[in-house]
Amino acid sequence: MIRTALVLALCVTALAGCGLRGDLVRPVPLWGDPPNEGPNDPRTLKAEEERRAAEAAAREERERAEAAGEREALEAQTQPPATPQ
């Protein structure tokens, strides 16, 4: 009997150390559309990431167009216009 009580006490003590620590997080619902949880919501983070990627692509395209325009302007300066003969 004492041995069983000691084993039970040891098991309860060992189980007390298991589990999550800190704040518990509510799980995502199994069905339906959950409410937006704010800035840390995965949907919000994904939308922000997509917006930044679109801005980076637009900026890169603008820079590429500006570089092409500058290159054409420099080429026009270095090559004199053709004279008709």
N, C-alpha and C positions, 0 to 999 in steps of 0.2 A: 504494500500500500504506500509506504513512504517512497519507495523507488518510483512508483507510478506518478506520485505527486511531484517528485523532483524532475522526472522526464517531462511532465506536463508544464512545469514552471520553466524549464529550459526551452521548450518549444515556444511557449508564449513570449519569452524574452527574445528569442531569435526572430520570431515573426514581427515583433515590435520594431525592429530595425529595418524592416523591408518597406518598400513602397516609395511613393513620390515625396520629395521634400520641397518645401516652398509652397507658393500659391498653386492651387489646383486649377487646371484649365478646363473649361467646359468643352466637351467633345463636339465635333461637327454633327449635325443631325443626319440620320440615315436617309431621310427623304425630304423633299421640299427645298426651298431656297432660304438659307439662313440669313438673318439680318446682317448688314455690314457692321463689322466690329471696329471700324475706324481706320487709323493709319497703319495698324499692324495686321489688317485683314489680308489674306493672300490675294484676293481679287483686287484690292486697292494697290497692293505692291506690284502685281502684274501689270495693271493699267499704267502705273507710274513708270515702270520699266519700258513698256511699249511706247509711251509718250517720249521718254528720253531717247530711245532708239530712233524714233521718227525725227526728232529734232536734230540728232547727230547726223542722220542721213541727209536731211535738208541742208544743214550747215556744210557738210562735205560737198554736196552738189553745188551749192553757191560758191564755195571756195574753188572748186574745179572749174566752174564757168568763169570766175574772175581771173584765174590763172590762164585760161585759154585766151581770154580777151587781152590780157597783158602780153602774152606771147605773140599774138597777132599784131599788136601795136608795136612791139619791139622789132618784129620782122619787117613791118612796113617802114620803120625808121632806118633799118640797116640796108634795105634793098631800094635803090633808086627806082622810080617809075620807068617803065620801058618806054624808049623813044621810038616813035614810028619812023621808018626809013623810007 
